[in-house]
């Protein structure tokens, strides 16, 4: 008799039944190809998030983009992904995850080609929106495909571990890859490289990914898709705009429409027979705790990736290439720790591992703040906190996704994946804007204490320039500008640390006792 605890060998399977060994080997080979396709698509998604900040100065010079256009070149991708993610998860459940994934890869390749050939900022922004929408299709299907094709606990942990490592590689090495690509080739190759990667991903996906769907998803939740998309887009747009609303401002109508859409979305999902955002799933302690972990990572670690290069270059004085290598200390632990995290998850459960990871992220941020505000701050003093924060992210990332998708029935994996990734992307979009606001206000407050009264009229413009990493010599010396920027970053680091600790406590409460977190609905 074959033990359930140990996977059978190829020889033993062949002896049990003719042809069974060949089937086993074929399935394993197909799963390997599927994992390669999912990981390659995750690499593309990560690179297109983190490599673009490194080339924005080049785009400003080559395309003649102004500051607002540069913001949208960065944000169009995130906004479109956030807006479309839940809808793509629902469409994947209805029409098949393999089909939606392959269509998303194709559209991503076309959008990347348009980005690389864009003659100006407006077309590049439009192509980035298409990239984000097609990226949402890929992202919504990734974890659902892995959950479907890797059912065994050990194999599933291995698959999610590799997915986390590769996704983290794209995010972590993106700034360095973007900077080197611009220096060696040209800015357009940051986008054009994804055309070739998309073709390889298509071939691997067609050969390896098995089709899966929700057999009960007979109807598309059109009302839910429409109301959620409008609510999320309105929220992200208004935060990105970063300006107070006024009665005579037409954008105020968008705020009202977004609020009404959010209320309508909740009402629709509560009444729907098969909602795309299943509110009942929150009764499951494991699912709710995992979503808190998703939100926490993107309220602290990942939005800070956008701003940390400014600190390393403008405050610590590194050039772009040296800064790219220095930032690896922040991101490399996210690549090395996920396999350990999956083993800890199997042994101790999510109720311990996820809060521990979040607490470690917070401790890393507070340690970085202590180093940044101390005398003689440099990269070596910042290094321990950066490594600790990255270690915490590595402990949290794949256990969060594995727990969220594993807490619901397999046929609803697409819905769970969409809710998990939506929590990540919505929180990321909000906190990129919020960290920028905190940074700007911290810089402004510090400058306000040292500037003469007659310079108060130019304080806002000066604060924006300093927060962007420009240390001007006119009106204020570089040393004062650097001091103000360091003060602003101290506030951002404090926010990241305390926020991660708050989420760690909340997730621990939601998971309950370690045994309770493994029993499903509570």
RODO-2510 file (C-alpha; in nm, 4 decimals, decimal comma):
residues 522
     n   res          X          Y          Z
     1     x     0,0000     0,0000     0,0000
     2     x     0,1253     0,3481    -0,0861
     3     x     0,1491     0,5777     0,2123
     4     x    -0,0479     0,9004     0,1979
     5     x     0,2353     1,0764     0,3734
     6     x     0,5031     1,0150     0,1096
     7     x     0,4646     1,0763    -0,2643
     8     x     0,4989     0,7537    -0,4626
     9     x     0,8047     0,6973    -0,6730
    10     x     0,7846     0,6632    -1,0505
    11     x     0,8738     0,2946    -1,0297
    12     x     0,6118     0,2120    -0,7663
    13     x     0,3402     0,3875    -0,9644
    14     x     0,4344     0,2002    -1,2809
    15     x     0,4041    -0,1256    -1,0899
    16     x     0,0552    -0,0442    -0,9606
    17     x    -0,1146     0,0146    -1,2938
    18     x    -0,0033     0,0268    -1,6587
    19     x     0,0467     0,3810    -1,7773
    20     x    -0,0021     0,5374    -1,4339
    21     x     0,3667     0,6194    -1,4040
    22     x     0,3654     0,8000    -1,7379
    23     x     0,0589     0,9982    -1,6268
    24     x     0,2297     1,0957    -1,3030
    25     x     0,5413     1,2177    -1,4841
    26     x     0,3333     1,4020    -1,7446
    27     x     0,1299     1,5824    -1,4787
    28     x     0,4402     1,6813    -1,2888
    29     x     0,6002     1,8140    -1,6075
    30     x     0,2854     2,0102    -1,6908
    31     x     0,2747     2,1610    -1,3421
    32     x     0,6379     2,2661    -1,3792
    33     x     0,5572     2,4494    -1,7019
    34     x     0,2544     2,6117    -1,5390
    35     x     0,4659     2,7289    -1,2445
    36     x     0,7236     2,8728    -1,4864
    37     x     0,4506     3,0648    -1,6734
    38     x     0,3017     3,2033    -1,3521
    39     x     0,6422     3,3041    -1,2155
    40     x     0,7454     3,4726    -1,5412
    41     x     0,4232     3,6727    -1,5481
    42     x     0,4826     3,7706    -1,1844
    43     x     0,8318     3,8882    -1,2778
    44     x     0,6870     4,1135    -1,5488
    45     x     0,4298     4,2595    -1,3092
    46     x     0,6903     4,3342    -1,0452
    47     x     0,9341     4,4939    -1,2888
    48     x     0,6679     4,7251    -1,4289
    49     x     0,5873     4,8518    -1,0807
    50     x     0,9368     4,9177    -0,9470
    51     x     1,1556     4,9859    -1,2532
    52     x     0,9640     5,2925    -1,3751
    53     x     1,0644     5,5341    -1,0925
    54     x     1,4275     5,4864    -1,1973
    55     x     1,3617     5,6126    -1,5522
    56     x     1,1283     5,9057    -1,4775
    57     x     1,4067     6,1681    -1,5053
    58     x     1,4936     6,0300    -1,8477
    59     x     1,1292     6,0403    -1,9577
    60     x     1,1042     6,3995    -1,8373
    61     x     1,3968     6,4949    -2,0597
    62     x     1,3264     6,2798    -2,3659
    63     x     0,9454     6,3068    -2,3843
    64     x     0,9163     6,6563    -2,2402
    65     x     0,6783     6,5337    -1,9688
    66     x     0,5800     6,7747    -1,6948
    67     x     0,5545     6,6808    -1,3260
    68     x     0,1855     6,5830    -1,3410
    69     x     0,2427     6,3649    -1,6480
    70     x     0,5326     6,1929    -1,4739
    71     x     0,3009     6,1162    -1,1832
    72     x     0,0474     5,9569    -1,4161
    73     x     0,3138     5,7554    -1,5969
    74     x     0,3813     5,5969    -1,2584
    75     x     0,0248     5,5830    -1,1277
    76     x    -0,1704     5,4826    -1,4397
    77     x    -0,0444     5,1252    -1,4040
    78     x    -0,1453     5,0968    -1,0381
    79     x    -0,4789     5,2742    -1,0840
    80     x    -0,5836     5,0512    -1,3752
    81     x    -0,4732     4,7361    -1,1957
    82     x    -0,6568     4,8348    -0,8798
    83     x    -0,9741     4,9242    -1,0684
    84     x    -0,9849     4,6061    -1,2783
    85     x    -0,8539     4,3427    -1,0384
    86     x    -1,1793     4,2244    -0,8809
    87     x    -1,3563     4,2245    -1,2164
    88     x    -1,0812     4,0116    -1,3704
    89     x    -1,1040     3,7620    -1,0852
    90     x    -1,4773     3,7278    -1,1446
    91     x    -1,4344     3,6891    -1,5213
    92     x    -1,1686     3,4231    -1,4597
    93     x    -1,4071     3,2280    -1,2349
    94     x    -1,6775     3,2486    -1,5015
    95     x    -1,4874     3,1908    -1,8275
    96     x    -1,1795     3,0030    -1,7084
    97     x    -0,8590     3,1108    -1,5406
    98     x    -0,6329     2,9734    -1,8135
    99     x    -0,8222     3,1629    -2,0821
   100     x    -0,8252     3,4943    -1,8938
   101     x    -0,4590     3,4556    -1,7976
   102     x    -0,3459     3,3963    -2,1581
   103     x    -0,5550     3,6886    -2,2831
   104     x    -0,4005     3,9062    -2,0133
   105     x    -0,0468     3,8041    -2,1127
   106     x    -0,1215     3,8839    -2,4774
   107     x    -0,2642     4,2266    -2,3944
   108     x     0,0308     4,2971    -2,1625
   109     x     0,2752     4,2268    -2,4455
   110     x     0,0855     4,4574    -2,6838
   111     x     0,0670     4,7326    -2,4202
   112     x     0,4416     4,7011    -2,3528
   113     x     0,5094     4,7421    -2,7259
   114     x     0,2946     5,0573    -2,7313
   115     x     0,4806     5,1922    -2,4271
   116     x     0,8173     5,1388    -2,5928
   117     x     0,7056     5,3044    -2,9179
   118     x     0,5240     5,5973    -2,7523
   119     x     0,6381     5,9302    -2,9040
   120     x     0,5073     6,1362    -2,6132
   121     x     0,3766     6,1276    -2,2591
   122     x    -0,0015     6,1112    -2,3385
   123     x     0,0292     5,7890    -2,5417
   124     x     0,2654     5,6406    -2,2829
   125     x     0,0122     5,7124    -2,0084
   126     x    -0,2669     5,5486    -2,2116
   127     x    -0,0489     5,2433    -2,2785
   128     x     0,0344     5,2216    -1,9083
   129     x    -0,3390     5,2053    -1,8324
   130     x    -0,3660     4,9105    -2,0731
   131     x    -0,0648     4,7504    -1,9072
   132     x    -0,2308     4,7824    -1,5677
   133     x    -0,5634     4,6390    -1,6849
   134     x    -0,3968     4,3403    -1,8525
   135     x    -0,1684     4,3006    -1,5524
   136     x    -0,4801     4,2733    -1,3364
   137     x    -0,5944     3,9790    -1,5499
   138     x    -0,2631     3,8020    -1,4972
   139     x    -0,2454     3,8815    -1,1270
   140     x    -0,6025     3,7697    -1,0546
   141     x    -0,5298     3,4291    -1,2093
   142     x    -0,1838     3,3582    -1,0711
   143     x    -0,2699     3,2339    -0,7239
   144     x    -0,5901     3,0649    -0,8431
   145     x    -0,3917     2,8618    -1,0976
   146     x    -0,1322     2,7634    -0,8370
   147     x    -0,4039     2,6628    -0,5907
   148     x    -0,5735     2,4456    -0,8555
   149     x    -0,2641     2,2667    -0,9859
   150     x    -0,0734     2,2252    -0,6585
   151     x    -0,3099     2,0581    -0,4096
   152     x    -0,0595     1,8762    -0,1883
   153     x     0,0567     2,0837     0,1095
   154     x     0,4309     2,0499     0,0456
   155     x     0,4013     2,1027    -0,3307
   156     x     0,1689     2,3963    -0,2764
   157     x     0,4140     2,5554    -0,0334
   158     x     0,6972     2,5062    -0,2832
   159     x     0,4943     2,6623    -0,5660
   160     x     0,3891     2,9653    -0,3622
   161     x     0,7445     2,9992    -0,2333
   162     x     0,8858     3,0240    -0,5861
   163     x     0,6043     3,2604    -0,6871
   164     x     0,6904     3,4884    -0,3955
   165     x     1,0634     3,4789    -0,4724
   166     x     1,0180     3,5648    -0,8415
   167     x     0,7550     3,8321    -0,7772
   168     x     0,9801     3,9799    -0,5113
   169     x     1,2752     3,9671    -0,7527
   170     x     1,0865     4,1820    -1,0010
   171     x     0,9880     4,4302    -0,7329
   172     x     1,3236     4,4278    -0,5574
   173     x     1,5587     4,4412    -0,8550
   174     x     1,3331     4,6700    -1,0612
   175     x     1,5040     5,0017    -0,9709
   176     x     1,8484     4,8592    -1,0437
   177     x     1,7365     4,6935    -1,3688
   178     x     1,5620     5,0114    -1,4847
   179     x     1,8657     5,2273    -1,4163
   180     x     2,1101     4,9874    -1,5833
   181     x     1,8821     4,9465    -1,8863
   182     x     1,8670     5,3236    -1,9401
   183     x     2,2447     5,3516    -1,9018
   184     x     2,3331     5,0624    -2,1337
   185     x     2,0490     5,0666    -2,3889
   186     x     1,7608     5,3174    -2,3866
   187     x     1,4477     5,3953    -2,1852
   188     x     1,2164     5,2180    -2,4309
   189     x     1,3798     4,8806    -2,3609
   190     x     1,2449     4,8947    -2,0063
   191     x     0,9088     4,8303    -2,1771
   192     x     1,0071     4,6450    -2,4957
   193     x     1,1754     4,3613    -2,3048
   194     x     0,8287     4,2532    -2,1894
   195     x     0,7212     4,1798    -2,5471
   196     x     0,9654     3,8886    -2,5600
   197     x     0,8871     3,7804    -2,2048
   198     x     0,5155     3,7767    -2,2873
   199     x     0,5740     3,5465    -2,5867
   200     x     0,7679     3,3004    -2,3701
   201     x     0,4994     3,3156    -2,1010
   202     x     0,2286     3,2430    -2,3579
   203     x     0,4112     2,9321    -2,4803
   204     x     0,4668     2,8031    -2,1263
   205     x     0,1092     2,8805    -2,0210
   206     x    -0,0489     2,7082    -2,3204
   207     x     0,1577     2,3962    -2,2562
   208     x     0,1284     2,3787    -1,8782
   209     x    -0,1756     2,5529    -1,7332
   210     x    -0,4864     2,3387    -1,6914
   211     x    -0,8202     2,5131    -1,7315
   212     x    -1,0198     2,5681    -1,4157
   213     x    -1,3311     2,7683    -1,3336
   214     x    -1,6107     2,8012    -1,0826
   215     x    -1,8909     2,5696    -1,2072
   216     x    -2,1492     2,7733    -1,0176
   217     x    -2,0376     3,1084    -1,1624
   218     x    -2,3127     3,1073    -1,4234
   219     x    -2,3701     3,4819    -1,4151
   220     x    -2,1305     3,7745    -1,4133
   221     x    -2,1805     4,0193    -1,1309
   222     x    -2,2040     4,3191    -1,3664
   223     x    -2,3491     4,5518    -1,1042
   224     x    -2,0726     4,4622    -0,8607
   225     x    -1,8023     4,5123    -1,1243
   226     x    -1,9398     4,8525    -1,2267
   227     x    -1,9917     4,9915    -0,8760
   228     x    -1,6583     4,8666    -0,7381
   229     x    -1,4637     4,9921    -1,0401
   230     x    -1,6110     5,3418    -1,0115
   231     x    -1,5630     5,3528    -0,6333
   232     x    -1,1998     5,2388    -0,6489
   233     x    -1,1113     5,4631    -0,9421
   234     x    -1,2644     5,7655    -0,7715
   235     x    -1,0776     5,6984    -0,4470
   236     x    -0,7419     5,6409    -0,6126
   237     x    -0,7821     5,9380    -0,8484
   238     x    -0,8719     6,1785    -0,5700
   239     x    -0,5824     6,0638    -0,3509
   240     x    -0,3400     6,0850    -0,6421
   241     x    -0,4674     6,4352    -0,7209
   242     x    -0,3805     6,5357    -0,3663
   243     x    -0,5891     6,8527    -0,3550
   244     x    -0,8740     6,9504    -0,1204
   245     x    -1,2235     6,9440    -0,2664
   246     x    -1,4174     7,2665    -0,3092
   247     x    -1,7838     7,3328    -0,3749
   248     x    -1,7033     7,4963    -0,7089
   249     x    -1,4671     7,2149    -0,8112
   250     x    -1,6191     6,9760    -1,0728
   251     x    -1,4075     6,6956    -0,9286
   252     x    -1,6337     6,7099    -0,6231
   253     x    -1,8928     6,5310    -0,8358
   254     x    -1,6474     6,2445    -0,8788
   255     x    -1,6136     6,2221    -0,5001
   256     x    -1,9898     6,2021    -0,4613
   257     x    -2,0145     5,9408    -0,7379
   258     x    -1,7414     5,7355    -0,5765
   259     x    -1,9057     5,7429    -0,2335
   260     x    -2,2435     5,6495    -0,3823
   261     x    -2,0815     5,3662    -0,5799
   262     x    -1,9136     5,2285    -0,2677
   263     x    -2,2463     5,2173    -0,0838
   264     x    -2,4177     5,0647    -0,3864
   265     x    -2,1432     4,8019    -0,4158
   266     x    -2,1941     4,6815    -0,0579
   267     x    -2,5703     4,6653    -0,1125
   268     x    -2,5292     4,4734    -0,4392
   269     x    -2,2859     4,2199    -0,2937
   270     x    -2,5057     4,1522     0,0079
   271     x    -2,7993     4,0717    -0,2203
   272     x    -2,6156     3,8810    -0,4941
   273     x    -2,6491     3,5031    -0,5012
   274     x    -2,2887     3,4581    -0,6193
   275     x    -2,1092     3,7835    -0,5336
   276     x    -1,7623     3,8545    -0,6681
   277     x    -1,6764     4,0050    -0,3273
   278     x    -1,8210     3,7515    -0,0880
   279     x    -1,8818     3,9361     0,2394
   280     x    -1,9591     3,6026     0,4053
   281     x    -1,5938     3,5026     0,3564
   282     x    -1,4990     3,7441     0,6347
   283     x    -1,6604     3,5054     0,8846
   284     x    -1,3603     3,2826     0,8188
   285     x    -1,0873     3,3792     1,0642
   286     x    -0,8089     3,2586     0,8380
   287     x    -0,9353     3,4548     0,5383
   288     x    -0,9925     3,7770     0,7338
   289     x    -0,6554     3,7541     0,9076
   290     x    -0,4820     3,6953     0,5744
   291     x    -0,6455     4,0024     0,4184
   292     x    -0,5258     4,2142     0,7098
   293     x    -0,1764     4,0882     0,6308
   294     x    -0,2187     4,1837     0,2646
   295     x    -0,3249     4,5350     0,3614
   296     x    -0,0424     4,5717     0,6152
   297     x     0,2377     4,4878     0,3725
   298     x     0,1128     4,7495     0,1287
   299     x     0,0591     5,0106     0,3976
   300     x     0,4242     4,9937     0,4994
   301     x     0,6878     4,7981     0,3091
   302     x     0,5925     4,8278    -0,0579
   303     x     0,4929     5,1966    -0,0828
   304     x     0,8207     5,2863     0,0892
   305     x     1,0070     5,1235    -0,2021
   306     x     0,8956     5,4226    -0,4114
   307     x     1,0490     5,6752    -0,1695
   308     x     1,3542     5,4966    -0,0290
   309     x     1,5664     5,5689    -0,3419
   310     x     1,5109     5,9424    -0,2795
   311     x     1,6443     5,9072     0,0741
   312     x     1,9454     5,7015    -0,0290
   313     x     2,0466     5,9407    -0,3070
   314     x     1,9452     6,2847    -0,1763
   315     x     2,0087     6,2411     0,1970
   316     x     2,2888     5,9849     0,2058
   317     x     2,4522     6,1083    -0,1155
   318     x     2,4784     5,7894    -0,3235
   319     x     2,4629     5,8024    -0,7032
   320     x     2,1902     5,6124    -0,8890
   321     x     2,3923     5,2956    -0,9539
   322     x     2,5317     5,2754    -0,6005
   323     x     2,1851     5,3467    -0,4611
   324     x     2,0421     5,0607    -0,6653
   325     x     2,2897     4,8176    -0,5131
   326     x     2,2375     4,9617    -0,1652
   327     x     1,8610     4,9086    -0,1919
   328     x     1,9159     4,5356    -0,2379
   329     x     1,9559     4,5086     0,1391
   330     x     1,5915     4,6140     0,1694
   331     x     1,4637     4,3758    -0,0975
   332     x     1,6921     4,0706    -0,0990
   333     x     1,5498     3,9235     0,2241
   334     x     1,2076     3,9183     0,0558
   335     x     1,3541     3,6717    -0,1949
   336     x     1,5359     3,4434     0,0484
   337     x     1,2825     3,4121     0,3302
   338     x     0,9587     3,2868     0,1564
   339     x     1,0607     2,9162     0,1492
   340     x     1,1290     2,9350     0,5239
   341     x     0,7987     3,1162     0,5715
   342     x     0,6081     2,8365     0,3974
   343     x     0,7700     2,5760     0,6223
   344     x     0,6820     2,7811     0,9293
   345     x     0,3264     2,8137     0,7986
   346     x     0,2884     2,4377     0,7681
   347     x     0,4243     2,3853     1,1196
   348     x     0,2770     2,6756     1,3207
   349     x    -0,0141     2,8023     1,1129
   350     x    -0,1010     3,1519     0,9874
   351     x    -0,2160     3,2784     1,3275
   352     x     0,1469     3,2942     1,4406
   353     x     0,3489     3,3422     1,1202
   354     x     0,1588     3,6366     0,9667
   355     x     0,1456     3,8558     1,2819
   356     x     0,5126     3,7724     1,3471
   357     x     0,6052     3,8849     0,9955
   358     x     0,4118     4,2108     1,0325
   359     x     0,5692     4,2803     1,3713
   360     x     0,9127     4,2255     1,2173
   361     x     0,8362     4,4743     0,9370
   362     x     0,7375     4,7340     1,1959
   363     x     1,0500     4,6709     1,4013
   364     x     1,2606     4,7170     1,0881
   365     x     1,0985     5,0528     1,0113
   366     x     1,1488     5,1821     1,3636
   367     x     1,5107     5,0665     1,3592
   368     x     1,5612     5,2515     1,0285
   369     x     1,4089     5,5637     1,1819
   370     x     1,6415     5,5396     1,4804
   371     x     1,9388     5,5191     1,2443
   372     x     1,8126     5,8006     1,0190
   373     x     1,7661     6,0431     1,3076
   374     x     2,0945     5,9598     1,4802
   375     x     2,4287     6,1317     1,4388
   376     x     2,6365     6,0195     1,1404
   377     x     2,3548     5,8421     0,9559
   378     x     2,4768     5,6443     0,6560
   379     x     2,3842     5,3286     0,4719
   380     x     2,5620     5,1009     0,7190
   381     x     2,3594     5,2381     1,0101
   382     x     2,0400     5,1984     0,8056
   383     x     2,1314     4,8439     0,6982
   384     x     2,0059     4,6446     1,0022
   385     x     1,6586     4,8011     0,9892
   386     x     1,6327     4,7532     0,6136
   387     x     1,7283     4,3850     0,6397
   388     x     1,4852     4,3329     0,9275
   389     x     1,1954     4,4938     0,7374
   390     x     1,2692     4,2807     0,4308
   391     x     1,2817     3,9684     0,6460
   392     x     0,9397     4,0520     0,7871
   393     x     0,7983     4,0979     0,4379
   394     x     0,9405     3,7615     0,3365
   395     x     0,7755     3,5980     0,6370
   396     x     0,4385     3,7501     0,5477
   397     x     0,4007     3,7612     0,1700
   398     x     0,3420     3,4056     0,0487
   399     x     0,1741     3,2823     0,3730
   400     x    -0,0850     3,5585     0,3289
   401     x    -0,1736     3,4519    -0,0250
   402     x    -0,1575     3,0799     0,0489
   403     x    -0,3838     3,1233     0,3517
   404     x    -0,6382     3,3441     0,1737
   405     x    -0,6857     3,1082    -0,1212
   406     x    -0,6696     2,7947     0,0947
   407     x    -0,9353     2,9206     0,3365
   408     x    -1,2167     2,9009     0,0791
   409     x    -1,3417     2,6145    -0,1426
   410     x    -1,1217     2,5493    -0,4472
   411     x    -1,3904     2,6608    -0,6918
   412     x    -1,3918     3,0060    -0,5268
   413     x    -1,0136     3,0470    -0,5426
   414     x    -1,0492     3,3145    -0,8106
   415     x    -1,2759     3,5203    -0,5871
   416     x    -1,0380     3,4811    -0,2911
   417     x    -0,7383     3,5707    -0,5074
   418     x    -0,9170     3,8783    -0,6370
   419     x    -1,0076     3,9935    -0,2856
   420     x    -0,6516     3,9316    -0,1643
   421     x    -0,4902     4,1201    -0,4496
   422     x    -0,7480     4,3986    -0,4335
   423     x    -0,6642     4,4498    -0,0667
   424     x    -0,2988     4,4756    -0,1659
   425     x    -0,3427     4,7123    -0,4590
   426     x    -0,6007     4,9419    -0,2996
   427     x    -0,3871     4,9760     0,0128
   428     x    -0,0756     5,0299    -0,1991
   429     x    -0,2374     5,3089    -0,4031
   430     x    -0,3678     5,4818    -0,0900
   431     x    -0,0396     5,4595     0,0957
   432     x     0,1811     5,5735    -0,1906
   433     x    -0,0217     5,8952    -0,1809
   434     x    -0,0329     5,9043     0,1991
   435     x     0,3411     5,8516     0,2433
   436     x     0,4025     6,1248    -0,0130
   437     x     0,1733     6,3573     0,1803
   438     x     0,3509     6,2818     0,5090
   439     x     0,6898     6,3326     0,3484
   440     x     0,5850     6,6664     0,2000
   441     x     0,4319     6,7913     0,5249
   442     x     0,7378     6,6863     0,7241
   443     x     0,9683     6,8702     0,4850
   444     x     0,7414     7,1761     0,4852
   445     x     0,7268     7,1895     0,8661
   446     x     1,1046     7,1664     0,8989
   447     x     1,1646     7,4332     0,6348
   448     x     0,9056     7,6587     0,7975
   449     x     1,1113     7,6617     1,1165
   450     x     1,4326     7,7770     0,9480
   451     x     1,3213     7,9987     0,6578
   452     x     1,2806     8,3738     0,7094
   453     x     0,9270     8,5146     0,7125
   454     x     0,9640     8,6769     0,3703
   455     x     1,0248     8,3338     0,2134
   456     x     0,6961     8,1896     0,3424
   457     x     0,5204     8,2575     0,0122
   458     x     0,7474     8,0135    -0,1723
   459     x     0,7442     7,7507     0,1027
   460     x     0,5046     7,5093    -0,0704
   461     x     0,6976     7,5073    -0,3989
   462     x     1,0286     7,4706    -0,2153
   463     x     0,8937     7,1835    -0,0040
   464     x     0,7734     6,9993    -0,3174
   465     x     1,1153     7,0359    -0,4785
   466     x     1,2988     6,9106    -0,1690
   467     x     1,0561     6,6177    -0,1183
   468     x     1,1271     6,5100    -0,4769
   469     x     1,4973     6,4901    -0,3905
   470     x     1,6093     6,8206    -0,5418
   471     x     1,8441     7,0005    -0,3037
   472     x     1,8423     7,3589    -0,4392
   473     x     2,1139     7,6134    -0,3754
   474     x     1,8904     7,9144    -0,4449
   475     x     1,6944     8,0386    -0,1446
   476     x     1,8156     7,7598     0,0812
   477     x     2,1421     7,5757     0,1181
   478     x     2,1758     7,2056     0,0351
   479     x     2,2508     7,1211     0,3972
   480     x     1,9223     7,2722     0,5207
   481     x     1,7333     7,1015     0,2389
   482     x     1,8941     6,7685     0,3260
   483     x     1,8069     6,8168     0,6926
   484     x     1,4421     6,8934     0,6038
   485     x     1,4225     6,5884     0,3789
   486     x     1,5650     6,3661     0,6525
   487     x     1,3051     6,5035     0,8930
   488     x     1,0274     6,4234     0,6490
   489     x     1,1534     6,0677     0,6070
   490     x     1,1650     6,0210     0,9837
   491     x     0,7892     6,0778     0,9907
   492     x     0,7299     5,8355     0,7043
   493     x     0,9375     5,5653     0,8754
   494     x     0,7465     5,6174     1,1994
   495     x     0,4181     5,5800     1,0103
   496     x     0,5368     5,2589     0,8418
   497     x     0,6530     5,1049     1,1692
   498     x     0,3513     5,1882     1,3834
   499     x     0,1119     5,0968     1,1024
   500     x     0,2679     4,7517     1,0617
   501     x     0,2470     4,6925     1,4380
   502     x    -0,1187     4,7985     1,4434
   503     x    -0,2019     4,5511     1,1673
   504     x     0,0020     4,2814     1,3432
   505     x    -0,2103     4,3206     1,6548
   506     x    -0,5356     4,3231     1,4586
   507     x    -0,4455     4,0123     1,2604
   508     x    -0,3472     3,8272     1,5787
   509     x    -0,6848     3,9114     1,7320
   510     x    -0,8720     3,8028     1,4198
   511     x    -0,6848     3,4740     1,3875
   512     x    -0,7548     3,3985     1,7537
   513     x    -0,5857     3,1024     1,9142
   514     x    -0,3390     2,9207     1,6841
   515     x    -0,5661     2,6156     1,6817
   516     x    -0,8750     2,8200     1,6020
   517     x    -0,7120     2,9744     1,2959
   518     x    -0,6790     2,6352     1,1381
   519     x    -1,0379     2,5247     1,1822
   520     x    -1,1915     2,7422     0,9110
   521     x    -1,5001     2,9508     0,9727
   522     x    -1,5488     3,0824     1,3194
***
